[in-house]
Amino acid sequence: MRPEPANCSLCKSAAERMRKRGPAGFVYTCPACGSFEMGNAALRQAASLGGALQADLRRLRQYGYRPRIDFNSRDGMRISPADTSRN
């Protein structure tokens, strides 16, 4: 898969994204937010996220993980390390 230009789903700045093969969603590369994955359900909720996730994303990156943001109706928003074995 090739990167395509897109606005970052978190901060709305110019970024790139690639579609994920494994779990549905995209891998974003943003100059402000860094690299992260976002599931399709979380993308639909992205407008309500704002900057609240930045500290969690930064913390996971400090430990060498690429963050993945997911959403489900039972648990709400979830940030966890991404499975990078399947791009």
C-alpha positions as CSV (number, residue, x, y, z in Angstrom):
1,M,0.0,0.0,0.0
2,R,1.2,3.5,-0.8
3,P,0.7,6.5,1.4
4,E,-1.9,9.1,0.4
5,P,-2.1,12.7,1.5
6,A,-4.7,13.3,4.2
7,N,-5.5,15.5,7.2
8,C,-4.5,14.1,10.5
9,S,-7.7,12.8,12.2
10,L,-6.5,14.2,15.6
11,C,-5.1,17.6,14.9
12,K,-6.3,18.2,11.3
13,S,-2.8,19.2,10.0
14,A,-1.4,17.9,6.7
15,A,-0.3,14.3,7.1
16,E,-0.1,11.0,5.2
17,R,-2.1,7.8,5.7
18,M,-1.9,4.2,4.5
19,R,-4.7,1.6,4.7
20,K,-4.1,-1.2,7.2
21,R,-4.2,-4.8,5.9
22,G,-4.8,-6.5,9.3
23,P,-7.4,-4.8,11.6
24,A,-9.4,-2.3,9.6
25,G,-8.2,1.3,9.7
26,F,-5.3,3.5,8.7
27,V,-1.7,4.2,9.7
28,Y,-1.2,8.0,10.0
29,T,2.1,9.8,9.8
30,C,1.6,13.4,11.1
31,P,4.4,16.0,11.8
32,A,2.6,17.1,14.9
33,C,1.1,13.8,16.3
34,G,3.7,11.3,15.1
35,S,2.9,7.9,13.7
36,F,-0.3,6.1,14.9
37,E,-3.0,3.7,13.8
38,M,-6.7,4.5,13.9
39,G,-9.5,1.9,13.5
40,N,-12.5,2.7,11.3
41,A,-14.9,3.1,14.3
42,A,-12.5,5.5,16.0
43,L,-12.3,7.6,12.8
44,R,-16.0,8.1,13.0
45,Q,-15.6,9.4,16.6
46,A,-12.5,11.5,15.8
47,A,-14.3,14.8,15.9
48,S,-15.0,14.3,19.6
49,L,-11.4,13.3,20.5
50,G,-9.7,16.7,20.3
51,G,-6.2,16.8,22.0
52,A,-7.1,14.6,24.9
53,L,-5.2,11.6,23.5
54,Q,-1.9,13.4,22.9
55,A,-0.3,12.4,26.3
56,D,-1.3,8.7,25.9
57,L,0.1,8.6,22.3
58,R,3.3,10.3,23.4
59,R,3.7,7.8,26.3
60,L,3.4,4.8,24.1
61,R,5.9,6.2,21.6
62,Q,8.4,6.8,24.4
63,Y,8.3,3.1,25.1
64,G,8.9,2.2,21.5
65,Y,5.3,1.4,20.4
66,R,3.2,2.7,17.6
67,P,-0.2,3.6,19.2
68,R,-3.5,2.2,17.9
69,I,-6.7,4.1,18.6
70,D,-9.9,2.0,18.6
71,F,-13.5,2.6,19.6
72,N,-16.3,0.2,20.6
73,S,-19.7,1.1,22.2
74,R,-19.1,-0.9,25.3
75,D,-15.6,0.3,26.3
76,G,-15.5,3.6,24.4
77,M,-12.1,4.9,23.2
78,R,-9.1,2.6,23.7
79,I,-5.4,3.3,23.0
80,S,-3.1,0.4,22.9
81,P,0.2,-0.7,21.3
82,A,-0.3,-1.6,17.6
83,D,0.5,-5.1,16.2
84,T,3.2,-3.9,13.8
85,S,3.8,-7.4,12.4
86,R,0.8,-6.9,10.0
87,N,0.9,-3.5,8.3
